[in-house]
Amino acid sequence: MINIFEPTLGKSELAVVEAVFNSKWIGKGKYVKDFEREFALNLNSDPEHFVSTNSCTEAIFQSAELFNFNRDDEVLVPSINFIAIGNAIVARNAKLRFCDVDLHSLNVTAELIEKHITRQTKAIYLNHYGGVSCDMDPIIELCRKSNIIIIEDAACAPYSFYKGRACGTMGDMGMWSFDAMKILSTMDGGMIYLQSDTNVDIVEESLYFGLSRKQKSGIDSAVSGIANWWEIQINRPGRRSIMNNVSAAIGLSQLKKLRGFIQRRKEIYDYYKEELSKLDWITTPPVIPNDYKSSYYFFWIQLQQRDKLALFLKENDVYTTFRYWPLHMVKYFNSKQRLFNAERIAETTLNLPLHQNLTDKDVNKVVDLIKTFGKKQL
């Protein structure tokens, strides 16, 4: 079976895990701090604004708590998005409001956002679909004018840029995922960016029981107001949602390979684009602007007979899927909204296999099968 997602893990990852085991400290420690720093530097950003966590989902829930969403607030979400965002908002009893996305890029635009802004709109979650940035300048201008908090879900965009700025670092908060299906995988794990220094402290405390940075490090007890290193005081209630040294060491190894991973993904993406754009019954993704840099997480096609093609590919050992199911169509969220583009996308869009382990033979097989399907069905 040709998988749609697949991590690349090997001897170098095993070696760093062994080093962590030999250190006798597998919990949060030096490797975690090093990974936070190196990840930030890869994005040309200040490491002091980055905090690791155990998952991107935890980061999303932290955002809803940090900005204190409540029943009087409306939070805007582009409907083509990950389920965790909807869950985090309703868990705070805030009003979940959806907006449509562009039919072909699957990204939200400032124009689509503006239609849904009210006096109660407190924040918006942006999703850089498939690793391609939203057009951020108009969105930032609109949200700043309307005093709306910007939260970037850059889970699929670990090395994506918009006019030189890293996706995930342009709003008030951003987050990335390192789970088993992501380009950079630490098995499980996530990273958070926070624009405000104060919010860095708040989130770091919330991720570890509410303990302050000084108390967690076991230093300077006099300054932190405790008599010794075993006394416990907290600044706020918190959970234990931290990254460990094993995951962080794997992440450090993966970071060294990240640009190579993305280069291979670009080669596959470009080949799909070149070959499948020739088929007049398929729509391929829009051309990526020159001043953007993508992580090439998804390649998607759109066609009338999407379901038949997906079944045909599966019968021939090629697994495909559609990400993400429109959240306004999830019954639990009880939305009465109708969003034409998102609903059309749900009927026609298919994500093809795209990962750095694919061989040229694999990619040719996917393309050839799609062409064969077209000859038989059309």
N, C-alpha and C positions, 0 to 999 in steps of 0.2 A: 504493500500500500504506500502510495506517495502521500505523505502527511502534509497538511496545510501549514502547521507550525512545528518547529523542532529546535531544541536548544543544541548548542555545540559545546560539549564538555569532554575533556580528555585528560591527558597525563599531567599537564601543567596545573589543572584544577585539583587533581588528586595529590600532587606534590604540596600545594599550599595548604590543603586540608590536613595533610600529615604534619606539616609544620605547626599548625594550630594545635593539633593533638599533643605534639611534643612540648608545646609551651605550657601545658597543664591548665590553660585557661581558655575554655571554649565559649564562655559567655561574652557579653559586651565588653570590649576593651580596645587595645591599640589598633587592631585591624579595622574595627568599625570607624574609628576616627580617621584613619588613613583613607578608607574607602570614601567617606564623606568628602574629604579634601580633594581626592583625585577626581571624583565624579564632578565636583564643582569646577575644578580647573579645566576639565575637558569641555565644559560649557562656557569657558572664559568668564567665570563668575566667582564671587567672593565666598569661600568655604564657610564663613561665619554665618551665612544665611541658609545653610543646608542642615537638615536633621534627618537621619535615617530612621526607618521604622520596619515593622515586620511584614507590612503589605501596603499596597496602594489603597486598598479598601479602608484600612485603618486611617490612612491619610485623609481620605474623603470624609470619614466620620469625624475626624479631628477638625476639619474645616467647618463643618456644620456647628460644632460645639464652640470653636474659637470665635466665630462671628455671631454666636448667640442667636441662631435662628429660632423664632418662636411663632406662635399662632397668628400674630399680626403681620408677619412677613410673607411676601411672595418671593420665591426663588425661581429664576428662569433657567430652563435646561433645554438645549437643542434635543429634539426627540430621539435622533439617532445617537444613542449614548449607552454607557454601561449601567447596568441595573443598580450597582452600589450607590450611585449618585441619588437616584430616586429614593432608595432605602434610607439613606442618611438624612434626607430632607424630611421625609414623613416621620422618621423617628423623633424629630424635634417638633413635630406638630405644625411645621410651617406649611404654607400653601405652595404646592408644586405646580408650576406653570410651564407649559411647553411652548417652544417655538419651532418653526420649520427650518429646514436646511436647504442648501443648493441641491438641485436634482442630480447633478453629476459629480461635483466635488465632495458632496456629503458633509461639507462644512457649513457652519452658520455664518451669516453676514450681518453687518451693522443694520442694513435695511430690514432684514427679517427680525432682528432683535427689537428694533424700535417700535414695531407694530404692537408689541406685548408689554411695553413698559407702562407701569402705573405708579401712583404715589407710594404704593406699598412694596414696589420692587426693591429688594435689598441687595441681591447678588445674582450673578450669572455664572454657570459652569460652562467653560468652553472645552470642546473636544477637537484636537488637531487630528482629523480623521486619517488613519493609515500612515501617520507620520508626516503629513503635509500640513503646514501651518494654515490657520485661518488668516484672512487679511486683517491684521491686528490694529493698524493705525486708526482706521475709522471706528473700530469697536472700542478701542481705548478712549478715543475722543468722546464718543457717545456716552460711555459709562462714567467717565470723569465728570462730564457735564451734568449727568443725572445722579451723581453720587452713588453709583452702583459698584459693589465689590466684584472684582474679577478673580475667578478661581479657574486655573488652567489644569485640565486633565491631560497631561502629557505622557500618560502610561505607555503609549505606543510610539513615543517620539524622543528617544534617549539622546539623539544627536541631530535634532531638527532645528533649523534656524529660520528666522524671518528678518530679512534685511540686517543680518549680522547679530541679531539677538536670539538667544536660545529659547525655544519653546519651553514653557514652564516657568520662565523668569520675567515675564512681561507684565504680569498682573500682581495682585496682592498676595496670592499664594499659588503654588504649582505642585504637582506630584507626578512621580514616575513609578512604574511597576517593573519588578525583576522576577516575576513568577516563571514557571516552567515553560510558558509559551512565548516569552518575550525575547527580543533580540539579545539583550544582556540578561542572563539568568543567574540568580543566586539560589535557585530552587523556590524560595519565597523571599519576599523583601520589597521594600519601597523606599523612596526618598521624597523629602518635602523641601520646597523652597518657600521662604517667607520674606517679604519685602521689608517688614518692620522688625527692628532689633527686639523690641518688646515682645512681639508675637513669637519670635524664635525662642525666647525664654519660656513663655507660656506653654508652647507646644512641647518643648523638650521636657518640661516638668510633667505635663499631662501624659506623656508617653511612658513615664516611669514613676507611677504612684503619687505624683505631686511633689516629689523631692526636688530641691533646688540643685543647680549645677554643682555648687560648692560641696553640698552634702553628699551628692552621688560620688564625687571624686575623693571624698574622705579627707579634704584638706581645709585648713583655715577655719576650724570649728568656732573659734572666737568671733570671727567676722560673721559667721552664719547664725550666731546666737545660741549655740549648743555647747555643752560642757565637754563632750568627748565624741569620739567617732561612732559610738553605738547608739547614742540618743537619736530619736527620730522626731522630726517636725516636718510638716508639709505646708505648702503654700496654696494648694488646691487639690481637690480629689483627682485621682488619675488611675490609669490602668498600667499593666506591664505589656507594652507593645513595642519592644525594642528589637533591633537587629542583633545578631550574635557574631562572634569572631569567625565561625565557620562560614556563614553566608558571606560575610564581608571579605574574607580572604578569596573566596571564589569570585566575588565581584571584582576585586583588584586584578585577578588574572584575566577575567573577561574584558575589563576595560582596555587592556593592552591589545586585545584583538578586535575591539568594537569597530574601528574604522575599516578594517579588513572585512568584517561581517557585512557592513553597510555597502562597501564597494561591490561585494558579490551579489547582494540583494539588488543593487542598482542595475547590474548587468542583466539579471533575470527580469526585472521590471521593464527595462528598455527593450528586451527581446520580445516579451509579451506585447508591449505597446506597438512595436514595429510590425509584428506578425498579425496580431488580432485587429489592429486598426484597418487592415485591408478588407475585413469582412463587413459588408454593409448591413448585416443583421445584428451586429454587436456594437455597443457603445463602450469605449474604453475611457479611463480617467482623463480629465483635462490636462493639458500641458502644464508642468510645474514651472512657475515663473523663475527667471534667471537669478533673482535676488533671494530666492528661498533655497534652503537645503533640507532635503527629506531624509528620514530614516528608512523609508521604503518598507513599512511594516505590512501594508496590504497592497495587493493589486486586485482590482475589482472590474467586472464587466457587467453590463446591463443588457438584458434581452427579454423578449416576450416569453420565450419558452424556458425560462430559468429553471423551473423545477424538473422538467424533463432532462435538461442538460446535466443538472446536478446528479440525478439518478443514473444517467448514462455514464458519467465519469466515475461514480462510485462502483458501478458494475464492472468497470475496467481498472479498478484499484487506484483511483485518484480521489482523494477526499477533499471536498470543498464545503463551504459554509456561507452564511450571511451574518456579518456583524455590522451594526448591532440592531436587534429588534427594536422598533420604535417604542419608546417608553410610554407614550400617550395611548398605545394600544395594549398595554399591560393592564388587565382588568383590576388588579389590586389597587392601582393608583386612581381608579374611578374618574378618569378624565373624560369630559364630554367634548373635547376639542377634536376638530378635524383638520389635519395638516396634509394637504395634497401631495407635496413632494415626498415627505417621509413615508406616506402610505404607498405611493408609487414605487419608491425605492425598495420597500419591503416585498413588493411583488416581482421585481425585475433584477435585483442585484445579487451577484455571486462573487465571493472572494476565492481566488485561485491559490494553490500552494505557492508560498513565497518564504523561503528560508535559505540560509547560507549553505546548508548541507545538500541542497538539490544539485544533481549533476546535469550536465548539458543533455544527457540522454533523458533524464526525468522531465526537463523543461520541454524538450522536443516532443515527448510523449503527450504531455498536457495539451500543447498547441495542436498536434496532429489529431488528437481525439476530438477537440473542439471543431476542427475543420471537417472531420469525418461526420460528426453529428450534423453539421450544417448541410452537408451534401445529402444526408439521408432524410432530414426532417423538412428541408425548405425547398 
